[in-house]
């Protein structure tokens, strides 16, 4: 998105009969599809290494739905970060904290098994409820508390990204 803003592609779109929202929507869709392709690759590698989820068909559909929602929310946030950045390099660097958040959560080890200080930190990062919900869905033990928190976090990320991107786009375009 930043590249399109700085190299004049958006100015070319202005002379065409396009809504401003279509440009943002296109970038969000592309980002979401890229994220989902990466998820499919990760699931493929996990399956090749022997991961066999104990989930029912409905739980697997729930996990896919949650991944789509998370990918859409992340897509909206990254488009907003790209719009807010001054250069393409700074736009890439701005996403690093978003990439690091899952590493600071219970992604690799459940928070229950961590030491006291680390557990307190790992219980509250934004991605912990989403990760716990995905883990619960894939192991056949989903939790309604995790589901509500995960859906709320994904919806919050999506709304934040949307509002931020639209306001930034109006200022810059």
C-alpha positions in Angstrom: 0.0 0.0 0.0 2.8 2.4 0.9 4.5 1.7 -2.5 1.3 2.5 -4.3 0.9 5.8 -2.4 4.5 6.9 -2.8 5.0 5.9 -6.5 1.8 7.6 -7.8 -0.3 4.5 -8.5 -3.1 6.0 -6.4 -3.0 9.2 -8.4 -3.6 7.2 -11.5 -6.5 5.5 -9.8 -8.0 8.9 -9.0 -8.6 9.7 -12.7 -10.4 6.4 -13.1 -14.0 5.8 -12.1 -13.2 3.8 -9.0 -14.3 4.2 -5.4 -11.6 5.0 -2.9 -12.6 2.0 -0.9 -11.9 -0.4 -3.7 -8.2 0.3 -3.5 -8.1 -0.4 0.2 -10.3 -3.5 -0.2 -8.1 -4.8 -3.0 -5.0 -4.5 -0.8 -6.8 -6.2 2.2 -8.0 -9.1 0.0 -4.5 -9.7 -1.4 -3.0 -9.5 2.1 -5.6 -11.9 3.5 -5.1 -14.4 0.6 -1.3 -14.3 1.2 -1.8 -15.0 4.9 -4.1 -17.9 4.2 -1.7 -19.4 1.7 1.0 -19.2 4.4 -1.4 -20.9 6.9 -2.0 -23.7 4.4 1.7 -24.2 3.9 2.3 -24.3 7.7 -0.6 -26.8 8.1 0.8 -28.9 5.3 4.3 -29.0 7.0 2.7 -29.8 10.3 0.7 -32.7 8.7 3.8 -34.0 7.0 5.6 -34.0 10.4 2.8 -36.1 11.9 0.3 -33.6 13.3 -3.1 -35.2 13.3 -5.8 -33.0 14.9 -8.4 -34.8 17.0 -11.0 -32.3 15.9 -14.4 -33.1 14.4 -15.4 -31.7 11.0 -17.3 -28.9 12.6 -14.3 -28.0 14.8 -12.1 -28.0 11.8 -14.5 -25.6 10.0 -14.4 -23.4 13.1 -10.6 -23.3 13.0 -10.7 -22.4 9.3 -13.2 -19.7 10.0 -11.1 -18.3 12.8 -8.0 -18.3 10.6 -9.9 -16.4 7.9 -11.1 -13.9 10.4 -7.6 -13.4 11.9 -6.1 -13.1 8.4 -8.6 -10.5 7.5 -7.9 -8.5 10.7 -4.2 -8.8 10.1 -4.6 -7.7 6.5 -6.5 -4.6 7.6 -3.9 -3.7 10.2 -1.0 -4.2 7.8 -2.7 -2.0 5.1 -3.2 0.7 7.7 0.5 0.4 8.8 1.5 0.7 5.1 -0.5 3.8 4.7 0.8 5.5 7.8 4.4 4.8 7.0 6.5 7.4 5.1 8.6 4.9 3.1 8.2 1.3 2.0 11.1 0.3 4.2 9.5 1.9 7.3 6.2 0.2 6.4 8.0 -3.2 6.5 9.6 -2.4 9.8 6.3 -1.2 11.2 4.8 -4.8 10.9 7.6 -6.3 13.0 5.8 -5.8 16.3 2.7 -7.4 14.8 4.8 -10.4 13.7 6.5 -10.7 17.1 3.2 -10.7 19.2 2.5 -14.4 18.7 6.0 -15.3 19.9 5.2 -13.4 23.2 2.0 -15.4 23.7 1.2 -19.0 24.4 1.8 -20.0 20.8 4.5 -22.6 21.5 3.9 -23.6 25.0 0.5 -23.3 26.9 0.5 -20.5 29.4 -0.4 -23.0 32.2 3.0 -24.6 32.0 5.0 -21.4 32.1 6.7 -19.9 35.2 4.8 -17.3 37.2 6.3 -14.1 35.7 6.3 -15.3 32.1 2.8 -16.8 32.5 1.4 -13.4 33.6 2.8 -11.7 30.5 1.8 -14.5 28.1 -1.8 -14.6 29.3 -2.5 -11.0 28.1 -1.0 -10.4 24.6 -3.5 -9.9 21.9 -3.0 -13.2 20.1 -3.2 -15.5 23.2 -7.0 -16.0 23.0 -6.9 -16.7 19.3 -4.1 -19.2 19.7 -5.8 -20.9 22.6 -9.1 -21.1 20.6 -7.3 -22.6 17.6 -5.5 -25.1 19.9 -8.8 -26.0 21.5 -10.6 -26.4 18.2 -7.8 -28.6 16.7 -7.5 -30.8 19.8 -11.2 -31.3 20.2 -11.5 -29.2 23.4 -12.8 -25.7 22.4 -13.7 -23.2 25.1 -16.5 -20.7 24.8 -14.5 -18.2 26.8 -11.6 -18.4 24.4 -14.0 -18.2 21.5 -15.6 -15.0 22.7 -12.2 -13.4 23.5 -10.7 -14.6 20.2 -13.6 -13.3 18.1 -13.6 -10.0 20.0 -9.8 -9.6 19.4 -10.1 -10.4 15.7 -13.1 -8.0 15.3 -11.2 -5.3 17.3 -8.1 -5.7 15.1 -10.3 -5.5 11.9 -12.2 -2.4 13.1 -9.0 -0.7 14.3 -7.3 -1.4 11.0 -10.3 -0.3 8.9 -10.8 3.0 10.8 -7.0 3.8 10.8 -6.6 2.9 7.1 -9.7 5.0 6.0 -8.7 8.0 8.0 -5.0 7.8 6.8 -6.1 7.2 3.2 -8.3 10.3 3.2 -5.5 12.4 4.5 -2.9 11.2 2.0 -5.0 10.6 -1.1 
